[in-house]
Amino acid sequence: MSKLEEQLKRKILILDGAMGTMLQEYKFTEEDFRGNRFAQWPVSLQGNNDLLSLTQPGAIATIHRKYFEAGADIVETNTFSGTSIAMADYQMEDLVYEMNYESAGIAKKVAEQMTAEQPGQPRFVAGAMGPTNKTASMSPDVNDPGFRAISFEELRVAYKQQAKALIEGGVDILLIETVFDTLNAKAALFAIDELKEELAVDTPVMVSGTITDASGRTLSGQTAEAFLISVSHIPLLSIGFNCALGAKQLTPHLEVLNRYTNSGVSAYPNAGLPNALGEYDQDAEEMANQIREYLEKGLVNILGGCCGTTPDHIKKIAEIAKGYKPRPIENLKNPEII
């Protein structure tokens, strides 16, 4: 952790871009997802990107390397849906530990290779922990607002299993990301806190929420400030936002975090807003120019990309970020709000 903190104080750290966007280029078929091991699996597996860490590990390693070569300091493991809750869709709950452990190992091996090749730029691995496909604070049934598809306890157990596998697989950071329901994130934080004590480790934690639309709120209705306050009981390496919005639309919400948090601030927006076909048209140059506003205002410590971003985007962001100092994180700003 000390090496990571040292780098965080010295420079703006660059996070990788979208794993899914890169995997789409491979055009993997159902047979590719299955591999030999899962050839007879009873349900369709195409689209289960986390499974590719077991059936197509070479592709996952190649994507990690491309992002590191583009200038990333941190890559995320291929585990966005790596909980028993999300894997229930594929009847693969029993494979969750293995998926996370192997995904962490793939990323860590590439990170160590890149660090050995360029000792002046140590590389790190963040264990990606996505939001799951169920929410603890909202009903999926408009006719039954009191109904919950998942409980806090079920989330805690699932996140604890994932986090344990990621830590034992070698990640340097745990990243709770794309948070649209803060109660889900709090379950993950609770699980990680338990795990740290049980394993006697102090793995740093990043939290990244998602503002879902122009209202400036998460899906569960929180403003950026409310989201920050909800998770500030846990010491965090960084707090920030990713996904849903493009760089330009994310700026005011990052300003709120910058104003009130004493943690680092992260941002990895989409490559603009999706077009009518759900595709992202913003090229690397345009996205980097929009992100420049974060840098000029001194808003961030960690920068990367989400949906639609590629190594080209990350390379351009990394080039621009070199000319700016990271946001100071030693000073507690407006402490009465925390």
KENU-126448 format. One line per 3 residues: number of its first residue (from 1); their letters; for each residue z, y, x of C-alpha. Coordinates in steps of 0.001 Angstrom, whole numbers, m for minus. Example, Ala and Ser with C-alpha at 12.3 -4.5 7.8 and 13.67 -1.06 7.14 Angstrom:
<rs>
1) AS) 7800/m4500/12300  7140/m1060/13670 .
</rs>
This chain:
<rs>
1) MSK) 0/0/0  740/2404/2845  m2851/2237/4099 .
4) LEE) m4099/2920/592  m1763/5867/135  m2766/7213/3522 .
7) QLK) m6428/7143/2511  m5632/8689/m861  m3986/11683/785 .
10) RKI) m6777/12032/3345  m9870/11898/1135  m11267/11456/m2348 .
13) LIL) m11583/7701/m2730  m14797/6360/m4223  m14666/3624/m6839 .
16) DGA) m17650/1419/m7580  m20042/1643/m10519  m20857/m674/m13407 .
19) MGT) m20758/m4418/m12856  m22506/m5127/m16167  m25384/m2782/m15408 .
22) MLQ) m26025/m4573/m12133  m25741/m8026/m13688  m28394/m7118/m16266 .
25) EYK) m30912/m6846/m13456  m30497/m10573/m12757  m31578/m11473/m16314 .
28) FTE) m29347/m14533/m16270  m30173/m17138/m18910  m27795/m19333/m20876 .
31) EDF) m28360/m22037/m18254  m27483/m19607/m15458  m24219/m18726/m17143 .
34) RGN) m23363/m22384/m17659  m24286/m23732/m14249  m23791/m27471/m13715 .
37) RFA) m20092/m27344/m14419  m20368/m26000/m17970  m23728/m27510/m18949 .
40) QWP) m22185/m29332/m21918  m19863/m26547/m23085  m19736/m26571/m26918 .
43) VSL) m20404/m22847/m27504  m22867/m20300/m26122  m21741/m18729/m22841 .
46) QGN) m24454/m16129/m22273  m22821/m12707/m22017  m19552/m14017/m20583 .
49) NDL) m19867/m11992/m17380  m16438/m13015/m16082  m17596/m16632/m16010 .
52) LSL) m20278/m15699/m13455  m17553/m15542/m10805  m17445/m19332/m11154 .
55) TQP) m21113/m20110/m11815  m22916/m17327/m9898  m20414/m16172/m7234 .
58) GAI) m23173/m15150/m4839  m24481/m12548/m7282  m20995/m11100/m7784 .
61) ATI) m20435/m10868/m4016  m23828/m9200/m3544  m23023/m6539/m6148 .
64) HRK) m19671/m5804/m4501  m21382/m5427/m1136  m24039/m3094/m2544 .
67) YFE) m21340/m794/m3902  m19417/m846/m626  m22609/m91/1291 .
70) AGA) m23273/2812/m1090  m19962/4368/m25  m17337/2866/m2317 .
73) DIV) m13818/2547/m942  m12677/428/m3887  m14495/m2220/m5910 .
76) ETN) m13274/m3714/m9166  m13043/m7450/m9694  m15373/m9067/m12215 .
79) TFS) m12511/m9589/m14677  m12877/m6947/m17391  m12512/m9593/m20117 .
82) GTS) m10331/m11920/m18084  m7526/m12558/m20571  m6876/m15568/m22762 .
85) IAM) m7314/m13216/m25742  m10874/m12236/m24854  m11807/m15682/m23515 .
88) ADY) m10899/m17279/m26859  m14379/m16222/m28001  m15785/m18761/m25541 .
91) QME) m13035/m21394/m25902  m12173/m20749/m22236  m8514/m19759/m22429 .
94) DLV) m7572/m22507/m19960  m9916/m21081/m17319  m8372/m17597/m17242 .
97) YEM) m6221/m18057/m14148  m9082/m19607/m12177  m11559/m16884/m13208 .
100) NYE) m9242/m14088/m12124  m8134/m15794/m8922  m11689/m16570/m7845 .
103) SAG) m12960/m13111/m8825  m10249/m11504/m6709  m11107/m13781/m3795 .
106) IAK) m14827/m12956/m3949  m14168/m9206/m3906  m11476/m9454/m1235 .
109) KVA) m13692/m11432/1114  m16445/m8807/893  m13897/m6005/1325 .
112) EQM) m12524/m7622/4476  m16036/m8115/5871  m16927/m4481/5241 .
115) TAE) m13655/m3245/6737  m14321/m5336/9856  m17818/m3845/10108 .
118) QPG) m16561/m270/9559  m12892/m107/10612  m12825/3647/10059 .
121) QPR) m13299/3109/6330  m10915/451/5033  m12039/m1145/1769 .
124) FVA) m9828/m2097/m1165  m10015/m4275/m4261  m8804/m3272/m7715 .
127) GAM) m8061/m6050/m10180  m9807/m4982/m13392  m7754/m5500/m16550 .
130) GPT) m9733/m4520/m19647  m8374/m3607/m23074  m9042/m7011/m24761 .
133) NKT) m10925/m7179/m28061  m7812/m6744/m30231  m5524/m3778/m30834 .
136) ASM) m1763/m3812/m31225  m1361/m495/m33024  m4234/m564/m35509 .
139) SPD) m5408/m2901/m38246  m8947/m4313/m38072  m8866/m4529/m41870 .
142) VND) m9276/m1222/m43717  m7908/m2882/m46861  m4705/m3951/m45106 .
145) PGF) m3527/m1152/m42790  m294/m2961/m41981  m2045/m6029/m40591 .
148) RAI) m2171/m6591/m36815  m4535/m9050/m35134  m2334/m9253/m32025 .
151) SFE) 1313/m8670/m31146  2859/m6861/m28191  4357/m10164/m27021 .
154) ELR) 1011/m11971/m27118  m539/m9163/m25084  2324/m9220/m22590 .
157) VAY) 1904/m12948/m21983  m1880/m12683/m21623  m1776/m9710/m19278 .
160) KQQ) 943/m11292/m17177  m1208/m14380/m16627  m4169/m12237/m15617 .
163) AKA) m2183/m9968/m13311  m519/m12929/m11587  m3885/m14523/m10832 .
166) LIE) m5296/m11240/m9533  m2314/m10585/m7261  m2314/m14138/m5916 .
169) GGV) m6076/m13856/m5438  m5564/m10916/m3088  m6187/m7637/m4951 .
172) DIL) m4752/m4423/m3505  m4449/m2579/m6837  m4145/m3476/m10517 .
175) LIE) m6365/m1326/m12736  m5616/m1214/m16459  m8837/328/m17689 .
178) TVF) m10797/1545/m20695  m7556/1960/m22626  m8328/2808/m26254 .
181) DTL) m4996/1577/m27647  m2064/2719/m25530  206/22/m26962 .
184) NAK) m2056/m2584/m25363  m1745/m729/m22046  2031/m567/m22390 .
187) AAL) 2094/m4343/m22846  100/m4685/m19624  2433/m2305/m17791 .
190) FAI) 5481/m4189/m19062  3978/m7480/m17887  3133/m6059/m14455 .
193) DEL) 6640/m4654/m14092  8089/m8116/m14808  5664/m9724/m12405 .
196) KEE) 6434/m7336/m9565  10090/m8277/m9778  9410/m12001/m10024 .
199) LAV) 6924/m12073/m7138  8753/m9435/m5067  5573/m7393/m4642 .
202) DTP) 4809/m3711/m5158  1136/m3750/m6063  96/m196/m7010 .
205) VMV) m1171/382/m10536  m3963/2581/m11856  m4350/3353/m15557 .
208) SGT) m7613/4628/m17017  m7981/5528/m20681  m11083/6261/m22674 .
211) ITD) m11749/9252/m24907  m13918/7840/m27651  m15672/10911/m29066 .
214) ASG) m15837/14696/m29260  m12423/14819/m30933  m10873/14412/m27488 .
217) RTL) m8745/11483/m28588  m8461/7800/m27808  m9423/5328/m30528 .
220) SGQ) m5758/5026/m31510  m5603/8795/m31972  m3902/10126/m28856 .
223) TAE) m4865/13290/m27025  m5098/13215/m23235  m1631/14723/m22973 .
226) AFL) m93/12209/m25389  m1756/9350/m23529  m322/10598/m20256 .
229) ISV) 3196/10911/m21641  2999/7418/m23168  2518/5704/m19808 .
232) SHI) 4443/8045/m17513  7571/5869/m17538  5888/3669/m14917 .
235) PLL) 5130/4933/m11385  1352/5031/m11120  m1040/5365/m8216 .
238) SIG) m3359/7224/m10565  m4084/7992/m14170  m7483/8991/m15481 .
241) FNC) m10370/8333/m17816  m13496/6185/m17791  m16311/5123/m20106 .
244) ALG) m17351/6518/m23525  m18218/9999/m22241  m20485/11401/m19553 .
247) AKQ) m19169/13445/m16651  m19677/16810/m18330  m17807/15851/m21507 .
250) LTP) m14870/14422/m19555  m13984/17632/m17683  m11500/19221/m20151 .
253) HLE) m9535/15989/m20447  m9227/15673/m16680  m7966/19249/m16610 .
256) VLN) m5099/18212/m18894  m4118/15330/m16619  m4372/17547/m13545 .
259) RYT) m2059/20074/m15168  744/17663/m16007  754/14517/m13890 .
262) NSG) 2341/13988/m10486  212/10860/m9941  m3301/10776/m8598 .
265) VSA) m6120/11459/m11065  m9145/9181/m11416  m12461/9616/m13198 .
268) YPN) m15363/7240/m13598  m17570/8405/m16455  m20729/6870/m17830 .
271) AGL) m24162/7941/m16615  m24385/10479/m19413  m24379/9556/m23091 .
274) PNA) m26379/6565/m24353  m29788/7122/m25908  m30912/5721/m29264 .
277) LGE) m31388/2300/m27663  m27939/2305/m26091  m29342/2854/m22606 .
280) YDQ) m28224/5404/m20022  m30861/7795/m18730  m28869/10060/m16416 .
283) DAE) m30019/9619/m12840  m27842/9769/m9746  m28674/13370/m8887 .
286) EMA) m27867/14755/m12331  m24632/12807/m12651  m23432/13825/m9195 .
289) NQI) m24150/17477/m9946  m22025/17276/m13078  m19210/15575/m11174 .
292) REY) m19293/18426/m8662  m17333/20463/m11219  m14384/18065/m10845 .
295) LEK) m14472/18615/m7100  m14791/22382/m7246  m11818/22555/m9591 .
298) GLV) m9768/20115/m7486  m9187/17746/m10405  m9514/14277/m8893 .
301) NIL) m8378/11820/m6239  m10546/8825/m7202  m14173/9037/m8366 .
304) GGC) m16636/6421/m9540  m18956/5421/m12342  m18849/3352/m15515 .
307) CGT) m21619/2247/m17910  m25139/2807/m16639  m24135/3606/m13065 .
310) TPD) m25585/1816/m10039  m25179/1941/m6241  m27582/4909/m6268 .
313) HIK) m25152/6853/m8450  m22184/5897/m6291  m24024/6821/m3095 .
316) KIA) m24805/10306/m4401  m21246/10806/m5691  m19824/9692/m2335 .
319) EIA) m22094/12094/m450  m21003/15063/m2552  m17305/14122/m2479 .
322) KGY) m17242/14208/1333  m17378/17999/1216  m14201/18381/m839 .
325) KPR) m10498/17782/m390  m8590/15498/m2755  m6293/16938/m5386 .
328) PIE) m2743/17279/m3929  m442/14703/m5483  2837/15537/m3771 .
331) NLK) 3701/18363/m6125  5301/17588/m9445  3658/19948/m11894 .
334) NPE) 5510/21083/m15008  8036/18231/m14645  9759/18871/m17961 .
337) II) 6815/17313/m19800  7052/13975/m18027 .
</rs>
